[in-house]
Amino acid sequence: GVDEENQHYASDEDGVLFNKDFTEIILYPAGNTNKEYVIPETVETIASKAFYECDYLQTITIPATCTFIDTTGIYSCLKLTKVIAKNPTPIEFTSEPFYGSFLKRCTLYVPTESLDNYKATYGWDLFSQIRTLDDYEYELGISATKKEEDSRSNRIYTIDGRIIANTDNLKPGIYIKNGKKFRVR
């Protein structure tokens, strides 16, 4: 991590590099083995090549606070299959915000009311599929836990929607309970 006395940079517990006030994500470590990364809600800008050859990442969540992605902010992340953009307005960029073969199989999830806007915006239209956040929640099986107050509400799911039968000794990873994600370290 970055020394707390550093005047220009800061980092989080995952070793991700930010500017001092956490409004710009500068570099996600390529060697980080997490499959999913949720960018903090303080971030407004994704720097050029912030996600560069991050070959373990399968999902990146971009918060609604993010309004700008610099050139090739997400670059050659081989296993990336989901980008979740929570900003209702298509996020702006200088030129090519994304680069790599991942675009051919990566689904972009956006706020429902913004679907047509994202589909019509250059750069965002490069994703193989553009779907709504509602679709994403449905695919994860979250919507069922929200609507049904019975015994299902206490079920624990894996991030890809499978129900965990024995919850006594959860392996490290990300899980879903009552529609909320939680991490076991």
C-alpha positions as CSV (number, residue, x, y, z in Angstrom):
1,G,0.0,0.0,0.0
2,V,0.8,3.7,-0.2
3,D,2.3,5.5,2.8
4,E,-0.5,7.5,4.5
5,E,1.9,10.5,4.5
6,N,2.0,10.5,0.7
7,Q,0.7,13.9,-0.6
8,H,-0.6,12.6,-4.0
9,Y,-1.6,8.9,-3.8
10,A,-3.6,6.5,-1.6
11,S,-4.5,2.8,-1.8
12,D,-7.1,0.5,-0.4
13,E,-6.9,-2.9,1.3
14,D,-6.7,-4.6,-2.1
15,G,-3.7,-2.5,-3.2
16,V,-5.6,-0.5,-5.7
17,L,-4.0,2.9,-6.4
18,F,-6.0,6.1,-6.2
19,N,-5.3,9.8,-6.0
20,K,-5.2,11.2,-2.5
21,D,-8.9,12.0,-2.1
22,F,-10.1,8.7,-3.8
23,T,-11.8,10.6,-6.7
24,E,-9.7,8.9,-9.3
25,I,-8.8,5.2,-9.7
26,I,-5.3,5.1,-11.1
27,L,-4.2,1.5,-11.1
28,Y,-5.8,-1.8,-10.2
29,P,-3.0,-4.4,-9.6
30,A,-2.9,-6.8,-12.6
31,G,-1.9,-9.6,-10.2
32,N,-4.8,-9.2,-7.9
33,T,-6.7,-12.6,-8.0
34,N,-10.2,-11.3,-7.1
35,K,-12.8,-12.1,-9.7
36,E,-14.9,-9.0,-8.9
37,Y,-14.1,-5.4,-8.1
38,V,-16.6,-2.7,-7.0
39,I,-15.1,0.7,-7.6
40,P,-15.7,2.9,-4.5
41,E,-18.5,5.5,-4.7
42,T,-15.9,8.3,-4.1
43,V,-14.5,7.7,-7.6
44,E,-15.4,10.2,-10.4
45,T,-12.6,9.2,-12.9
46,I,-11.1,6.0,-14.2
47,A,-7.5,6.8,-15.3
48,S,-6.0,5.6,-18.6
49,K,-5.2,1.9,-18.3
50,A,-6.4,1.8,-14.7
51,F,-7.5,-1.8,-15.5
52,Y,-4.7,-3.1,-17.6
53,E,-4.3,-6.8,-18.3
54,C,-6.2,-7.6,-15.1
55,D,-6.7,-11.2,-16.2
56,Y,-8.5,-12.5,-13.0
57,L,-11.3,-9.9,-13.1
58,Q,-14.6,-11.1,-14.4
59,T,-16.8,-8.3,-13.1
60,I,-16.1,-4.5,-12.7
61,T,-18.8,-2.3,-11.1
62,I,-18.6,1.4,-11.9
63,P,-20.4,3.6,-9.4
64,A,-23.0,6.3,-10.4
65,T,-20.5,8.9,-9.1
66,C,-18.1,8.1,-12.0
67,T,-18.5,10.6,-14.9
68,F,-15.3,10.1,-16.9
69,I,-13.1,7.2,-18.2
70,D,-9.7,8.2,-19.7
71,T,-8.4,6.5,-22.9
72,T,-8.4,2.7,-22.6
73,G,-9.4,2.8,-18.9
74,I,-10.3,-0.9,-19.2
75,Y,-7.7,-2.6,-21.4
76,S,-7.2,-6.2,-22.3
77,C,-8.8,-7.9,-19.3
78,L,-9.1,-11.4,-20.7
79,K,-11.7,-12.9,-18.4
80,L,-14.0,-9.8,-18.1
81,T,-17.6,-10.8,-18.8
82,K,-19.6,-8.2,-16.9
83,V,-19.2,-4.4,-16.6
84,I,-21.9,-2.8,-14.4
85,A,-22.2,1.0,-15.0
86,K,-24.5,2.6,-12.4
87,N,-24.5,6.1,-13.8
88,P,-27.8,6.8,-15.5
89,T,-26.0,9.1,-18.0
90,P,-23.5,7.3,-20.3
91,I,-20.1,8.0,-18.8
92,E,-17.9,10.3,-20.9
93,F,-14.4,9.6,-22.2
94,T,-11.7,11.1,-24.4
95,S,-11.5,8.3,-27.0
96,E,-11.7,4.5,-26.8
97,P,-12.6,3.9,-23.1
98,F,-12.3,0.1,-23.6
99,Y,-9.9,-2.0,-25.6
100,G,-9.5,-5.8,-26.0
101,S,-11.1,-9.0,-27.1
102,F,-13.2,-9.1,-23.9
103,L,-15.7,-6.8,-25.6
104,K,-16.8,-9.6,-27.8
105,R,-18.2,-11.6,-24.8
106,C,-18.7,-8.9,-22.2
107,T,-22.1,-7.8,-21.1
108,L,-22.7,-4.2,-20.0
109,Y,-25.4,-3.7,-17.4
110,V,-26.9,-0.2,-17.0
111,P,-29.8,1.5,-15.2
112,T,-33.1,0.4,-16.9
113,E,-34.1,3.9,-17.9
114,S,-30.6,4.4,-19.6
115,L,-30.6,1.3,-21.8
116,D,-31.3,3.1,-25.1
117,N,-28.9,5.9,-24.3
118,Y,-26.0,3.5,-23.6
119,K,-26.9,1.5,-26.7
120,A,-26.7,4.6,-28.9
121,T,-23.5,6.0,-27.4
122,Y,-20.2,5.3,-29.2
123,G,-17.8,3.3,-27.0
124,W,-20.5,1.8,-24.9
125,D,-22.0,0.2,-28.1
126,L,-18.9,-1.9,-28.4
127,F,-20.1,-4.4,-25.8
128,S,-21.5,-7.7,-27.1
129,Q,-24.7,-7.2,-25.1
130,I,-26.2,-4.3,-23.2
131,R,-28.8,-5.2,-20.5
132,T,-30.4,-3.6,-17.5
133,L,-29.4,-3.7,-13.9
134,D,-32.8,-5.4,-13.3
135,D,-31.7,-8.2,-15.6
136,Y,-28.4,-8.5,-13.6
137,E,-30.2,-8.8,-10.3
138,Y,-32.6,-11.4,-11.8
139,E,-29.7,-13.4,-13.1
140,L,-28.1,-13.4,-9.7
141,G,-31.3,-14.6,-8.1
142,I,-31.6,-11.4,-5.9
143,S,-35.1,-10.5,-7.0
144,A,-36.5,-13.7,-5.6
145,T,-35.0,-13.0,-2.2
146,K,-36.4,-9.5,-2.1
147,K,-39.9,-10.5,-2.9
148,E,-40.4,-13.6,-0.8
149,E,-40.3,-13.2,2.9
150,D,-40.5,-16.9,3.6
151,S,-37.6,-19.3,4.5
152,R,-35.9,-18.3,1.2
153,S,-34.9,-14.9,2.6
154,N,-32.2,-16.5,4.7
155,R,-30.7,-18.5,2.0
156,I,-27.1,-17.8,1.0
157,Y,-26.2,-17.7,-2.7
158,T,-22.8,-17.8,-4.6
159,I,-22.1,-14.8,-6.8
160,D,-23.3,-16.8,-9.8
161,G,-26.6,-17.6,-8.2
162,R,-26.2,-21.1,-6.8
163,I,-27.7,-21.8,-3.4
164,I,-25.2,-22.9,-0.7
165,A,-26.6,-26.0,1.0
166,N,-24.3,-26.1,4.0
167,T,-23.5,-22.6,5.3
168,D,-21.6,-23.7,8.4
169,N,-18.1,-23.3,6.9
170,L,-18.2,-20.8,4.0
171,K,-15.0,-20.8,1.9
172,P,-13.4,-17.3,1.3
173,G,-15.3,-15.5,-1.4
174,I,-18.3,-13.3,-2.2
175,Y,-21.8,-14.4,-1.3
176,I,-25.4,-13.0,-1.4
177,K,-27.9,-13.0,1.4
178,N,-31.2,-11.0,1.5
179,G,-30.1,-9.3,-1.8
180,K,-26.9,-8.0,-0.3
181,K,-23.4,-9.0,-1.1
182,F,-20.9,-9.9,1.6
183,R,-17.4,-11.2,1.6
184,V,-15.9,-14.1,3.6
185,R,-12.1,-13.7,4.0
